[in-house]
């Protein structure tokens, strides 16, 4: 792993409060001993040996939902208390939301023109992204009604995607680099914010790396590409070591979250071309359980994304219907 640790005390643009003293007091190690570790180690072995679908796991009991008045609903995460966070669009713009026991609440970073809520931990700490009028993304963490802005030092934009119960945050940032041919290009990196330090996360020899979620034991899942975004692969980062994987016969595999049992959820896109548009096949959700992939789609949908799974097997994601409107959904993971 390429590491670029930056001490926040001297170089950060993060807006700090006393909350961060306790929130980032966890050890710097990526993994801690215990039962959860064994689950993740077994999951790593299963991922490395993963094969075609065999129907061992099924996604069922789909329920569609929309934020009231929204034209677009996109859930990003769910915690073990079944609290869901995401984004929605309405006549007034783009907002984050929290769905807790059937009640929606909007999340808007003060003064922002758009806000997303992208991750939530068991303590109810929420991370996400926002834009001001300059169209630059910034990250945030929301805790007990107070927002804190987060920017990776030297970046041109920052987005926060996930947070674990230790308060470790993962996401992505972009910076400029100068290629041999000259000029500046935008480069995407993943990052980890832990114990007052930023760490850049880059899959070896990648062009893009994105970090989506971090487990309570410190494992990170996301996606990477070596040639821009035409072929994208999933990865898990465990104890400083990357394991890459791909859904069978896909051009895009993006891991989104892994739970304590090592059950992983994500998105894939097949290599098969649409005979009319000559574009790659549509997106589907997938789960990876005990070394076997299972594909799933919201019934009747034109596109389905699998975005998060909690320890009880509750799944959240989004789908596009035949008219092109995007909705959120919940579903359940069932194992034979």
C-alpha positions in Angstrom: 0.0 0.0 0.0 1.2 3.5 -0.8 1.1 5.5 2.4 1.2 9.3 2.7 0.5 10.2 6.4 -0.2 13.8 7.2 -0.3 15.1 10.7 -3.5 17.0 11.1 -2.3 19.1 13.9 0.1 21.0 11.6 -1.3 20.8 8.1 -5.0 20.0 8.2 -8.0 22.1 7.1 -10.3 20.0 9.2 -12.5 22.0 11.6 -11.7 20.5 14.9 -13.7 20.2 18.1 -13.3 18.3 21.3 -15.4 15.5 19.8 -12.4 14.4 17.7 -10.2 13.7 20.7 -12.3 10.8 21.6 -13.6 9.9 18.2 -10.1 9.2 16.8 -8.6 7.6 19.9 -8.5 4.2 18.4 -5.2 2.4 17.8 -3.5 2.8 14.4 -3.5 -0.9 13.6 -5.8 -2.0 10.8 -7.0 -5.1 12.6 -7.6 -6.2 16.2 -7.7 -9.7 17.6 -10.9 -11.5 18.2 -13.9 -13.3 16.7 -14.5 -10.6 14.0 -10.9 -11.0 12.8 -11.4 -14.7 12.1 -14.5 -13.9 10.1 -12.6 -11.3 8.0 -9.6 -13.7 7.5 -12.0 -16.4 6.3 -13.7 -13.8 4.1 -10.4 -12.9 2.5 -9.6 -16.5 1.7 -13.1 -16.9 0.2 -12.7 -13.8 -1.9 -9.4 -15.0 -3.3 -11.0 -18.3 -4.3 -14.4 -16.9 -5.2 -16.2 -18.6 -8.1 -19.3 -18.3 -10.2 -22.8 -18.0 -8.8 -24.2 -21.1 -7.1 -27.4 -19.8 -5.5 -26.2 -20.2 -1.9 -27.4 -16.8 -1.0 -30.5 -14.9 -2.2 -31.6 -11.3 -1.8 -35.3 -11.2 -1.2 -38.2 -9.2 0.4 -37.6 -6.0 -1.6 -39.3 -2.9 -0.3 -39.2 0.3 -2.3 -39.1 3.7 -0.6 -38.8 7.4 -1.5 -38.2 10.5 0.5 -41.6 12.4 0.5 -41.6 14.9 -2.4 -38.3 13.6 -3.8 -37.7 13.1 -7.5 -34.6 11.0 -6.8 -33.8 8.8 -3.7 -30.4 7.2 -3.2 -29.6 5.3 0.1 -25.9 4.9 0.8 -25.6 3.1 4.1 -27.4 1.4 6.9 -26.1 0.7 10.4 -26.8 -2.2 12.8 -29.7 -0.3 14.3 -31.3 -0.2 10.8 -30.8 3.6 10.5 -30.4 4.5 6.8 -28.6 7.5 5.3 -28.5 8.8 1.7 -29.3 11.6 -0.6 -32.4 12.9 -2.4 -33.3 15.5 -4.9 -36.4 17.8 -4.8 -37.5 21.1 -6.2 -35.1 22.9 -3.8 -31.9 20.9 -4.7 -29.9 18.0 -3.4 -30.0 17.0 0.3 -28.8 14.3 2.6 -31.4 12.2 4.6 -31.7 10.0 7.6 -34.4 7.4 7.8 -35.0 6.1 11.3 -38.0 4.0 12.3 -40.0 5.3 9.4 -39.2 9.0 9.9 -37.2 11.0 7.4 -35.0 13.9 8.4 -33.1 16.1 6.0 -29.3 16.8 6.3 -28.0 20.1 4.8 -24.5 21.3 5.6 -24.8 25.0 6.6 -24.6 27.3 3.5 -24.1 24.4 1.1 -25.8 24.2 -2.3 -25.9 20.4 -2.1 -25.3 17.8 0.6 -25.0 13.9 0.7 -25.1 11.6 3.7 -22.9 8.6 2.8 -22.0 6.7 5.9 -23.3 6.1 9.4 -21.8 4.1 12.3 -23.5 2.5 15.3 -23.1 5.6 17.4 -25.1 7.6 14.9 -22.1 9.6 13.6 -22.8 10.5 10.0 -20.3 11.3 7.2 -20.9 12.7 3.8 -20.1 15.4 1.3 -21.2 18.9 0.3 -20.6 21.6 -2.2 -20.6 25.4 -1.8 -21.1 27.7 -4.8 -17.6 26.9 -6.1 -18.6 23.3 -7.2 -15.8 21.8 -5.0 -16.6 18.8 -2.9 -15.8 18.8 0.8 -16.3 16.1 3.4 -18.1 16.4 6.7 -18.9 14.5 9.8 -22.1 15.2 11.7 -22.3 14.3 15.4 -25.0 15.5 17.9 -26.2 18.1 15.5 -22.8 19.7 14.9 -21.1 19.6 11.5 -17.3 19.4 11.1 -15.7 20.0 7.6 -13.0 17.6 6.4 -10.6 18.2 3.5 -7.6 16.1 2.6 -4.6 18.5 2.7 -3.6 19.6 -0.8 -6.7 18.1 -2.5 -8.9 19.8 -5.0 -11.9 18.0 -3.6 -12.7 15.5 -0.8 -15.7 13.1 -0.2 -16.3 11.1 3.0 -17.9 7.7 2.4 -17.8 5.6 5.6 -17.1 5.7 9.3 -16.7 2.9 11.9 -17.5 2.9 15.6 -13.9 4.1 16.4 -14.5 7.2 14.3 -12.1 6.2 11.6 -13.3 7.7 8.3 -12.7 6.6 4.7 -13.4 8.3 1.4 -11.7 9.7 -1.7 -9.9 12.8 -2.7 -8.5 14.3 -6.0 -5.3 16.1 -6.6 -3.4 17.2 -9.7 -0.3 15.6 -11.0 1.9 16.3 -14.0 2.4 13.4 -16.5 5.5 13.0 -18.6 3.7 14.5 -21.6 3.1 17.7 -19.6 0.0 19.4 -18.3 -1.9 18.6 -15.2 -4.3 15.8 -14.7 -6.8 14.9 -12.0 -5.9 11.8 -9.9 -8.3 10.0 -7.6 -7.1 8.4 -4.3 -8.7 6.7 -1.4 -8.0 8.0 2.1 -8.2 6.9 5.8 -8.6 9.5 8.5 -7.6 7.9 11.9 -6.0 9.1 15.1 -5.6 12.6 13.8 -3.8 11.5 10.6 -4.7 11.3 7.0 -3.4 8.2 5.1 -3.6 8.1 1.3 -4.9 4.7 0.1 -3.8 3.6 -3.4 -4.0 0.2 -4.9 -0.6 -0.6 -6.4 -0.1 0.8 -9.9 -3.7 2.1 -10.0 -4.9 5.2 -11.8 -7.9 5.5 -9.5 -8.6 4.2 -6.0 -11.8 4.8 -4.0 -12.3 3.8 -0.4 -16.0 3.2 0.4 -16.4 1.7 3.8 -14.3 0.7 6.9 -15.3 -2.1 9.3 -15.0 -1.8 13.1 -11.8 -3.9 12.8 -10.3 -1.5 10.3 -10.7 -3.4 7.0 -11.4 -1.1 4.0 -13.4 -2.0 0.9 -13.7 -0.1 -2.3 -12.7 -0.1 -6.0 -9.7 0.6 -8.2 -8.8 0.9 -11.9 -5.5 0.8 -13.8 -6.9 2.4 -17.0 -9.3 5.1 -15.9 -12.8 3.8 -15.4 -13.4 1.4 -18.3 -12.3 -1.7 -16.2 -12.9 -1.3 -12.5 -12.2 -3.9 -9.8 -13.2 -4.4 -6.2 -10.7 -4.8 -3.4 -10.5 -5.4 0.4 -7.6 -3.9 2.3 -6.7 -6.0 5.4 -3.7 -5.5 7.6 -2.0 -3.4 4.9 -2.5 -6.0 2.2 -4.8 -5.6 -0.8 -6.9 -8.4 -2.3 -8.5 -7.6 -5.7 -11.5 -9.4 -7.0 -14.0 -9.3 -9.9 -17.6 -10.5 -10.4 -17.4 -13.2 -13.1 -17.3 -11.8 -16.6 -17.7 -8.2 -15.5 -16.1 -5.0 -16.7 -16.9 -3.2 -13.4 -16.9 -4.6 -9.9 -17.3 -2.1 -7.0 -17.3 -3.4 -3.5 -19.4 -1.2 -1.2 -19.5 -2.7 2.3 -18.6 -5.9 4.3 -20.3 -6.9 7.5 -18.9 -8.7 10.6 -19.7 -12.1 9.1 -17.7 -11.3 6.0 -20.7 -10.9 3.8 -19.9 -8.3 1.1 -22.2 -6.2 -1.1 -21.5 -4.2 -4.2 -22.2 -3.3 -7.8 -21.2 -5.0 -11.1 -21.6 -4.3 -14.8 -21.2 -7.1 -17.3 -18.9 -7.1 -20.3 -21.8 -7.9 -22.6 -22.6 -5.0 -24.9 -26.1 -3.6 -25.5 -26.8 -4.5 -29.2 -28.6 -1.2 -29.8 -26.3 1.3 -28.1 -23.0 -0.8 -28.1 -22.6 0.2 -24.5 -21.7 -2.2 -21.6 -24.5 -4.1 -19.9 -26.6 -2.5 -17.1 -25.6 -2.4 -13.4 -26.7 -5.1 -11.0 -26.2 -5.6 -7.3 -24.2 -8.6 -5.9 -23.5 -10.3 -2.7 -20.4 -12.3 -2.0 -21.0 -14.9 0.7 -18.7 -17.9 1.6 -16.8 -17.5 -1.6 -19.8 -17.5 -3.9 -21.3 -14.6 -5.9 -25.0 -14.0 -6.2 -26.5 -11.4 -8.5 -29.7 -9.6 -7.7 -32.0 -6.9 -9.1 -35.0 -5.1 -7.8 -38.0 -6.7 -9.5 -38.8 -5.0 -12.8 -35.9 -2.5 -12.6 -33.8 -1.2 -15.4 -30.8 -0.8 -13.1 -30.0 -1.9 -9.5 -27.2 -1.0 -7.1 -26.3 -2.8 -3.9 -24.9 -0.2 -1.5 -24.8 -1.5 2.0 -25.4 -4.5 4.3 -25.6 -4.6 8.1 -24.8 -7.4 10.5 -28.4 -8.7 10.4 -28.3 -9.0 6.6 -30.5 -5.9 5.9 -29.5 -4.5 2.5 -30.1 -1.0 1.2 -29.5 0.3 -2.3 -31.2 2.1 -5.2 -32.9 1.1 -8.4 -34.1 2.9 -11.6 -37.5 2.0 -12.8 -38.7 1.7 -16.4 -39.5 5.4 -16.6 -36.0 6.4 -15.5 -36.9 7.5 -12.0 -34.5 6.4 -9.1 -35.8 5.0 -5.9 -34.4 3.5 -2.7 -35.0 0.0 -1.5 -34.5 -2.3 1.4 -34.0 -6.1 1.1 -32.9 -9.1 3.1 -30.1 -11.5 2.6 -31.3 -15.1 2.9 -28.9 -18.1 3.0 -29.8 -21.7 2.3 
